[in-house]
Amino acid sequence: MDCEQLVGAGLVEAWNSQHPSGTPIIVIQDDGSQVISKTRSIAWTLGHGEAVVSYEGQSGGYALSRVVPMAEKAAL
């Protein structure tokens, strides 16, 4: 496992320990707009190590770096 894969695995482990499937989230889109949704899976890593999660309204995985749990957003 290379460094990027190890980092991704750590992010997935931390995310999944706090955020089960069904967690309300805010997703930051490419254009900066925000989408409110819920996860439909636990997080996982892609082959190259990027941590992703799937959410309602989007197929496939979306980068965890652009997903904010609603509880965290409210605390900011």
SVG drawing of the C-alpha trace seen along z (x, -y; Angstrom):
<svg xmlns="http://www.w3.org/2000/svg" viewBox="-32 -29 36 31">
<polyline fill="none" stroke="black" stroke-width="0.4" points="0.0,0.0 1.4,-3.4 1.2,-6.6 -1.9,-7.9 -3.7,-4.6 -2.8,-4.7 -4.1,-8.2 -7.4,-7.3 -7.8,-4.3 -7.4,-6.4 -9.9,-8.9 -12.4,-6.2 -11.9,-4.6 -12.4,-7.9 -15.5,-8.9 -17.2,-5.5 -16.6,-5.5 -18.6,-8.7 -21.0,-8.8 -23.1,-5.8 -25.1,-5.4 -28.0,-7.8 -26.0,-10.7 -27.3,-14.2 -24.6,-16.0 -23.7,-19.1 -21.9,-18.4 -19.7,-21.0 -20.1,-20.8 -17.5,-21.7 -19.0,-25.2 -19.0,-25.9 -22.7,-25.4 -24.0,-23.3 -26.3,-20.3 -28.1,-19.0 -28.5,-15.2 -27.9,-12.0 -25.2,-9.3 -26.4,-6.0 -23.3,-4.1 -20.3,-4.0 -17.2,-5.5 -14.6,-3.5 -11.3,-4.0 -10.8,-3.9 -7.9,-1.9 -5.6,-4.9 -6.5,-5.7 -9.1,-8.5 -11.7,-8.4 -15.3,-8.5 -18.9,-8.1 -22.1,-7.7 -25.1,-10.0 -28.7,-10.2 -29.1,-11.9 -25.6,-11.0 -24.3,-7.7 -20.9,-6.4 -18.6,-7.8 -18.0,-11.4 -14.8,-12.7 -15.0,-12.9 -12.9,-16.1 -16.0,-17.8 -18.6,-16.3 -19.5,-17.9 -21.7,-16.2 -24.7,-18.5 -23.9,-18.4 -20.4,-19.7 -21.7,-22.5 -24.1,-23.6 -21.3,-23.8 -19.1,-26.1"/>
</svg>
